[in-house]
Amino acid sequence: MLNIILFGAPGSGKGTQSDFIVKKYGLQHLSTGDVLRSEIKSGSELGKEIDSIISKGNLVPDHKMIHIIAHYLDTLPNDCKGVIFDGYPRTVEQAEALTLLLERRNMEAVMIDLAVDEDEVIKRLLNRGKTSGRADDNFETIKKRIKIYHEVTKPVCGYYLKRHNYFLINGNYSMEDTFAQVDTILSLINKN
Ligand code: B4P
C-alpha cells in the first residue's frame, strides 16, 4: 500500500496536490480539515466546539483527531490502494498514534513535505479567503496558524526524518510543476 502524508504549512498546497495524486494513483484521500469542516456544517454540538477552535486558528485536540483517524482506517474499503493523509499528523503525538494505528494493520506511511515560502502561503490563503468563506482565511488568523505550524507542527518532520520516511520538495512552483516533483517521488516509492 502506498500511504502518503502530505505535510506543509497552511496553504502550502496539501489539498491541491492530494487532488492530483488521487487522479493519477487512485488513493483514498483523508483531509482532516475537510472532515472537521463537515462536522461544523452538520451543526452538531461537536461541530460548534470545533468551529470555535478552527476559526481562531488553533489546532483541534490530539485525542479527537486520533479518534477520527482510527475510525477512518477501520472503514477503508478492502481494495484500498493506499491513503493520502492531508493535514494529519500536525503534532508529534498525532504522528506517534498514526504509527501505532498503521503498524497494527501492517502498514506504514512516508512523508512528503511541501516547502513553501511564508510570503507565498500568506498570498495564497488571502486569495483563497476571497471566495472560500473560511473563517480562518484572514490575515490575523493566517499569521497565528503559521506561528502554530512552526512551534507545534514542524517538529513532526524530524519524527519521519529519523524513521527514514521523509521527502522534501519545493512547493513554491505552479501546481503542475509541484506535482511533477511529487509524482517523481511516488513513482519511485511505488516501484519498491
Ligand atoms: P486544512 O484544511 O488542512 O487547511 P490548510 O492547511 O489551510 O490548506 P492546504 O495546505 O490544504 O492548502 P490548499 O491546497 O487548500 O486545515 C484547516 C484547519 O483545520 C487547521 O488550521 C486546524 O485548525 C484544523 N485541523 C486540520 N487538521 C488537523 C489536525 N490533524 N490536528 C488538529 N487540527 C487540525 O492551498 C491553499 C490555496 O493555495 C488554494 O487556494 C490553492 O488553490 C492555492 N494553491 C495551492 N497550490 C498552489 C500553487 N502551487 N501555486 C499557486 N497557488 C496554489
Residues whose N, C-alpha, C, O or C-beta is under 5 A from the ligand:
A	BS01	B4P	A9 P10 G11 S12 G13 K14 G15 T16 T32 G33 D34 I54 G57 N58 L59 V60 M65 D86 G87 Y88 P89 R90 R124 R128 R145 G171 Y173 S174 M175 T178
